[in-house]
């Protein structure tokens, strides 16, 4: 199980675009007058836990085992090949191909 993307601002974004926007750049967090300042924990891509997007929602990881595709019969028949695309760069993050009885619908 690994992170394949992130969700923020009501869309899904690739790791690269998320790093450009939210990566921990070594800034010190907290009040500069405090005796002890801290840096919040980050995931394996350098994205801080509990960081918020511009809408005030947490940036959430999408894992390789998450179901991002439409799995109902109507969507699978209309669109048997589905793509998870980045809302920023529009690159394809992942692809799902619906195969029934060994045949791509």
C-alpha positions as CSV (number, residue, x, y, z in Angstrom):
1,X,0.0,0.0,0.0
2,X,1.5,3.3,-1.1
3,X,0.3,6.8,-1.8
4,X,-0.5,7.4,-5.5
5,X,-2.2,10.8,-5.2
6,X,-3.8,13.3,-2.9
7,X,-7.2,15.0,-2.7
8,X,-7.6,18.7,-2.0
9,X,-9.7,21.5,-3.2
10,X,-12.4,19.1,-4.3
11,X,-10.1,17.3,-6.8
12,X,-7.4,14.6,-7.0
13,X,-3.8,15.7,-7.7
14,X,-0.7,13.7,-8.5
15,X,2.2,13.5,-6.0
16,X,4.4,15.9,-8.0
17,X,1.8,18.7,-8.1
18,X,1.0,18.1,-4.4
19,X,4.7,18.3,-3.5
20,X,5.1,21.6,-5.4
21,X,2.2,23.0,-3.5
22,X,2.4,21.6,0.0
23,X,5.9,20.0,0.6
24,X,7.7,20.7,3.8
25,X,10.5,23.0,2.7
26,X,12.2,23.2,6.0
27,X,10.2,26.1,7.4
28,X,10.0,26.3,11.2
29,X,6.4,26.3,12.4
30,X,5.2,28.1,15.5
31,X,5.8,31.5,16.9
32,X,9.4,32.7,16.4
33,X,9.3,34.1,20.0
34,X,8.6,30.6,21.5
35,X,11.4,28.9,23.3
36,X,10.7,25.7,21.4
37,X,9.5,25.6,17.9
38,X,8.5,22.5,16.1
39,X,8.2,21.0,12.6
40,X,5.1,18.9,12.1
41,X,5.4,15.3,10.9
42,X,5.4,14.5,7.2
43,X,4.6,11.5,5.1
44,X,7.0,9.8,2.7
45,X,6.5,12.5,0.1
46,X,7.2,15.4,2.5
47,X,3.5,16.4,2.9
48,X,2.7,17.5,6.4
49,X,0.0,15.7,8.2
50,X,-3.1,17.8,9.0
51,X,-2.2,20.5,6.4
52,X,-5.2,22.3,5.1
53,X,-6.0,23.4,1.5
54,X,-7.4,26.9,0.7
55,X,-10.9,25.6,1.5
56,X,-10.0,24.6,5.0
57,X,-10.1,20.9,4.3
58,X,-7.3,18.5,5.1
59,X,-5.1,17.3,2.3
60,X,-5.8,13.5,2.1
61,X,-3.7,10.8,0.6
62,X,-5.1,8.4,-2.0
63,X,-3.6,4.9,-1.5
64,X,-3.0,2.2,-4.1
65,X,-5.8,0.1,-2.6
66,X,-8.4,2.9,-2.5
67,X,-11.4,2.5,-4.8
68,X,-11.4,5.7,-6.9
69,X,-13.2,4.3,-9.9
70,X,-16.9,4.0,-10.6
71,X,-17.8,0.4,-9.9
72,X,-21.6,0.4,-10.6
73,X,-22.8,-1.5,-13.7
74,X,-23.9,1.6,-15.6
75,X,-20.5,3.3,-15.4
76,X,-18.5,0.2,-16.1
77,X,-20.5,-0.5,-19.3
78,X,-20.4,3.1,-20.5
79,X,-16.8,3.6,-19.6
80,X,-14.9,0.3,-19.2
81,X,-11.5,2.1,-19.1
82,X,-11.4,4.8,-16.4
83,X,-8.6,7.2,-15.6
84,X,-7.6,8.9,-12.4
85,X,-6.2,12.2,-13.6
86,X,-4.5,15.1,-11.8
87,X,-6.6,18.2,-11.4
88,X,-3.5,20.4,-11.7
89,X,-1.3,19.0,-14.6
90,X,-4.0,16.7,-16.0
91,X,-1.6,13.8,-16.2
92,X,-2.9,10.3,-15.8
93,X,-2.2,8.9,-12.3
94,X,-3.8,5.5,-12.6
95,X,-6.0,3.5,-15.0
96,X,-8.8,1.0,-14.2
97,X,-9.9,-1.5,-16.9
98,X,-13.2,-3.3,-16.2
99,X,-12.8,-6.9,-17.4
100,X,-15.7,-9.3,-17.2
101,X,-15.2,-13.0,-18.0
102,X,-11.8,-12.2,-19.5
103,X,-13.2,-9.6,-21.9
104,X,-12.7,-5.8,-21.6
105,X,-16.2,-4.4,-21.7
